[in-house]
Amino acid sequence: MLVPDRTSHPFLTYDMIYEIPATIRETLKNAEISSATEQLSEKKSLYFTGCGTAFFAAMLGAYPLHSSKSRSECVSSLELQQHGYPLSSETGMVAVSHSGITKATVDALRYGHSKGTFGVGITHYPDRPISEAADETLIVGNSPDPSRCHTKCYVAAAIACAKISIGLLGRKDEAGVARDLETSLDELPSLTSEVLKSTDNACKQMAGQNYTKTRYYIAGSGPNFANTLEAALKIMETSYTSAQGFDTEQILHGPWASIDQDTFLIVLAPKGKCYDRNRTLVKAAKIYGASVLAIVDEDDRDISSLCNSIKLPARNESLSPYLNIIPLYLISYYLSVKRGNNPDMLRYLWPRYWEARQIIFPPGTH
């Protein structure tokens, strides 16, 4: 039977959230990322892959390439391996696995290798199967995440993928954009430290007001879409309740009908191309009677006047997710604690769930 390291606040998950500035700092210093990027720059197309939190990290880190001339795509590991994606010696693969043993991700790398694809593994542990399957392996972050609810490793992996993406931009006649993004990345350790201090209490209060809700929705667009999926996953993992992440326009096309007074809706709404649609969602959700929280820029006066808000330093929209993931993680943490759960354990202490996990992930496969 598993024995938890801690049984009350602060749990390990909380400590790991507070290590996000340090894990960003160490990842930015990783010189091996440049070597991997140079190899990938010779490929005509690139796939980013992973499972769960690792996949969402890959999605977030790949985002700078979306508006570039580079051909890149985010595909989950099993999908990439099993469903006929065109891998060859002209393709590259960036595969993320926190543990370095995730079977679907390691298998995707091995499958790519059989097709001549150059594979880069991103992990937090040395000497794991991912290193055998990848052509190059990047050990990122400041250390592995001891909590089973992985938080800081999401940010470290996303930063590593972003460094690769920005490096590729710089090699494809988009050096100006790349320089601006690099400068913004370098600001993140100090900015995330500031956000931790300024938002912790507000997040605790919002969790206290909403921990009895039956539905939790997180909405955002563009670079923030990956964070909506990750935040919903964290609420499900730690509070064992229904949560979903949506692109803003998608929640307005049908799912809005399920929003009511039992819903806690978080809208990621930095200034950007989708700001007006985020405002539309907030206005509509208030009419439905939902509890709404908007995470906005520090100079916001519009959306923040309509609902509860948490204000963050305004930076390049592509990098806003690295700031707003902190209040998202803190809210999910405090929701779990208020519900009387241990956010470190993912129900592993419940014998039936532990038995089910052995079926889903036989020992040594995740």
C-alpha angles and dihedrals in degrees: 000000000000118000117208118234090222134020103192142031125328092050122180090262089063092051091049092053088054090052092062094100091051094046090051091049093051094045092052089055093054104117093189091072090072092053092052091047092054091055092047092049089071092061125093095218138016136207124202114201147168141122130267114329090003091056092049089051089053090049092051095046093047093054098094088065094057094087096038134090090253117110106231134152137183114224128167114249099249091045091050093050101041109033109062106263110172104254119172143137087288093062133077130205131206109195123188125202122159093203096036090226103078100139099211092050095045089048090052090054091048091048090050091049090055088057094048095257117153107235130201118193121205116198144138099233130066124223097027129134091265089068091056092049098044128072089220128016126203117203101203138184130032096286139328119292109253093196115087087224097075115214115142091042089060090058095043093051092045091051091050091051090046091052089054092047093048091046090054091049089055090055094050104062093273097102095136093057090045093052092051092050092046090054090051091049090054090057094055101087092058094038095051090049089053092048092051091056096043101045108035097090094043090051091051090052093048091050090049091054095047110031092107095056118117099212129045119190128181119191134186141130142226112005091002096060092086090055092054089058093044094048092049090050091052092051090050093047096049106027097033092222139115116288132157137188119215141184103243096243092048095055087053090056102070110318090079086077090071094054114107142132090301091060129097108199123191116193121196101213116165116158106281146105095307098044094110093052090049088053090050090053093049092050093048095046091053089055089052089055097247124151103246132195121183122198105209144161118285093250095049115132102161113056091027089061090060102054146352110308144188113208122212134184110282112241139147106319091232089064098040091095091067088061102038093048087074098064089039090056093043092051092049089048095051092044088057094047092048089052090055096250133135104238092198096065112053090214090300088137090064107089095215093050092047089051090050091049091057087059094046094043115019111208112290097020103094 
